[in-house]
Amino acid sequence: MYADYRGTVKIRVKSSRSMLLSKVLYVLKLSVNLLLSKKVCSYRNITGTFNNKTMSFFCENKKIMEA
């Protein structure tokens, strides 16, 4: 699998705030979005929790994103 482009994306989270992730890879024929939790958690003071069905991200103890 090869990436067609690399750039920066803006993710809008639950609280209407947004975050920029840099060095994001775009794979043209990939039909899903892949999110590297380590990359998200490296942004400011975001933490994550995971189980076998969901992952949640928190900023200052407020849930900002769930998948």
C-alpha positions in Angstrom: 0.0 0.0 0.0 1.3 3.4 -1.0 0.3 6.9 0.1 -0.7 9.2 -2.7 -0.3 12.4 -0.7 0.8 13.7 2.7 -0.5 16.7 4.4 -2.3 18.3 7.4 -6.0 17.6 8.3 -8.3 19.4 10.6 -10.5 17.2 12.9 -13.5 18.8 14.5 -14.4 17.2 17.8 -17.5 17.0 19.9 -17.1 20.3 21.7 -16.9 22.2 18.3 -13.1 22.6 19.0 -10.7 21.3 16.4 -7.2 20.0 16.2 -4.7 19.8 13.3 -2.9 16.5 12.6 0.2 16.9 10.5 2.0 14.3 8.3 -1.3 12.6 7.6 -1.2 10.1 4.7 -3.9 9.9 2.0 -4.3 6.5 0.3 -6.6 7.0 -2.7 -8.1 3.5 -2.9 -8.5 2.9 0.8 -12.2 2.9 1.6 -11.9 3.7 5.4 -10.1 6.2 7.6 -7.4 5.0 9.8 -6.5 6.9 12.9 -3.3 6.4 14.9 -4.3 6.9 18.5 -0.7 7.6 19.5 -0.7 10.5 17.1 -3.9 11.9 18.6 -2.7 11.4 22.2 0.5 13.3 21.4 -1.6 16.5 20.7 -1.6 18.7 23.8 -3.0 16.9 26.8 -5.2 14.4 25.2 -5.6 10.9 26.6 -7.3 7.8 25.3 -9.2 4.8 26.6 -9.9 1.7 24.6 -11.8 -1.6 24.9 -12.8 -4.3 22.4 -15.5 -2.1 20.8 -14.8 1.6 21.2 -12.0 4.1 21.7 -12.5 7.4 23.4 -10.3 10.5 23.6 -10.4 13.0 26.4 -9.1 16.5 26.9 -9.1 17.9 30.5 -11.3 15.0 31.6 -14.0 15.9 28.9 -14.8 13.3 26.2 -14.0 15.0 22.9 -14.2 12.0 20.5 -15.4 8.5 20.4 -15.3 5.9 17.7 
